[in-house]
């Protein structure tokens, strides 16, 4: 195998790893936040409700940042692979 093919294979494996991270972020954020919101929806008139809402949005914000970072890396990997083919 030549160096270009090895580099392409390495980038392909890295891309698949990043895709798995994105899927994990989406699954964990969706199921975690829905469960968290559902448990606090009955506490509308208490302090715990506002604490739960704050934590929910904090977790959502952090998850979205990680998702965008990973998705950006996936785009970079695709660009690198396209450059190898030229």
N, C-alpha and C positions, 0 to 999 in steps of 0.2 A: 504494500500500500504506500502511496506517496503521501507527502506531508499535508497536502491540501485535503485529501480524503480523510486523514486522521483528524485534522482540525474541524472538518465538517461534522464528523461523527461526534466529536467532543461537544460541539455547539448544539447538536441535535439532542444529546443526552441532557445537557444543561437546560435546553428549552422545555423538554418534557418534565424535568424536575420543577421548573418554575410554573408550568401548567398545573402540576399537582398542588403546589402551594396556593395558587389562585383558587382552585377548587376547594381546598381545605378552608381558606379564609371565607369563601362564600357560604359554605355549609355551616361552619361554626358560628359565623355571624348571624345567619338567618335563624338557625334553630336556637341558638343561645339567646338572642334578643327577643324572639317571639315568646320563649318560655319565661324570660325575665319580665317582660311587659305583662304577660298574662298573670303572673303571680302578684304583681303590684296593682293591677287594675281594680282590685276590690278594696284597696286602701286609699281611695280618692281623697278623703278628708283628713289624712294623717301626714305627719312629717316624713314617714317612711316612703310615701308615694313620691314626694319630691326628691328624696335621696335616690330612689330607684330610677326615676326619670333622668336625673343627672348622671348616674352611673351608666345607664343605657346609652345616652348620647355620647358619653366619654368613650365607651367601648366601641360604639359605632364609628366615631371619629378616628380612633386609632386603627381599627380594622380597615377603614377606607384608605387611610394613608399607606398601610402595608400593601393593600390590594393595588393601589396605583403604582407604588414603587415596583412591585413584582411585574405588573403588566408592562411598565415602561422597559424593564429589563428584557422581557420577552420580545418587544419590538426591536430593541438593540441587537438581540441575538439573530433575529430574522434579517436585519440589515447586514450584519456581519456575514451571514451565510450567502446572501445575494452578492456581496463583494467577492467572496471566494469563487463564485461561479463565473465572474467576468474575466 
